[in-house]
Structures are given as C-alpha cells and as structure tokens.
Amino acid sequence: EVRLVESGGGSVQAGGSLTLSCLYSGATSRMLYFLGWFRQAPGKQREGVAGIDSDGDTKYADFAKGRYTISRDNAKNNLYLQINNLKPEDTAMYYCAVETRARMTAHQGLATPDFMDAWGQGTQVTVSS
C-alpha cells in the first residue's frame, strides 16, 4: 500500500516562496506511473496543479506555468513542488497523489484525479496580501 505524507505548507505573504514535499512509501519508483500535485480552495473544486510521469515528462496547469516547479528525487522517495511569487489566490490545501496501476502521461494524470489510487492528507498553503 502506497502512503503519502505532505509537508512544507504554511502562511506566507504575497511574493514569497514555498517548497512542498511529498514523501512516499510502499512503492518503488518504477511502480509510480504518475505523481502529481492537486489543490482545493474553500468552496472550490479540486484542480490539478502539476504532474510528472514515469518518463520524467511534466505537465502544469495554466495558472501554474512560470511560478510552479515539480520535481522528484527517487533516491529520497520524495516529490516536490516549488512555488514562487505566491499570490493570495494560491491559498488552498495542496495534496499529492500517485497512480501505480496503469501507465499514463503527465497530461492524463493531471486531468484525471479520480483515477489516482493514493492520496496524502494535504498541506495547507495560505497567502496573505
């Protein structure tokens, strides 16, 4: 069973930066066909932020391009999300998720959060103006 634990969230002022981490266990890197970050703001639907597939290809939501960077460290079993120039609209609970049952592209994974087979508990990001 894959287990995911996010960390790195916090309260920051607009313009600041954060790096979120997602430590995964229970699966080898070869089993992780897709790893992604999703977020959900109060009163809004969950949305994809960024994803990376087993080939190392990445996909970003339009709002994330230019300010968000997803990366993974297989040796440390960690997935990261760096967010620069934070804006109040970035305020949300951020979740990491993985897919281990079927090969998929980063684009497919980011577009199908309901297909993910493991989720973390989330880490809160709050940005004040």
Phi, psi and omega in degrees: 000129180281135178236137183235135178228115179270155175203171175104352178289173178170186178255123182225162175273155178305139182096346179281183182227153174218152171237115178272145178236149176226109179269124181247149179215164179088005179205144174278163182300329181293336182278347187267093183288332180210137171231137183211163174247134177231162178217157177218120176267156180304130178078004181239162178282155175297141179222152177285144179250301182201149180217159178220135182258183186291344175272357182088002178284144183242159178217135179238146169293155183304320182291340185269346184294129177095334181243341182249143175224123177260142178206164179222150176236099183296327181294329182257003182054046184231142172246138183236156171220110176266132180237120179252161177047056183300144180238154179307327181288353174280351181301123182182170168271129182253130182238145168256153182212154180225158174233124183241359188261335185212142178292136178209156177281165177299323179297315181295317182297317182294331183273350185231064181300331180293345181272347181296141184256002174207141181227150171275181183273347177097155174224133187275133173242124179233124183242124179256149182272000000 
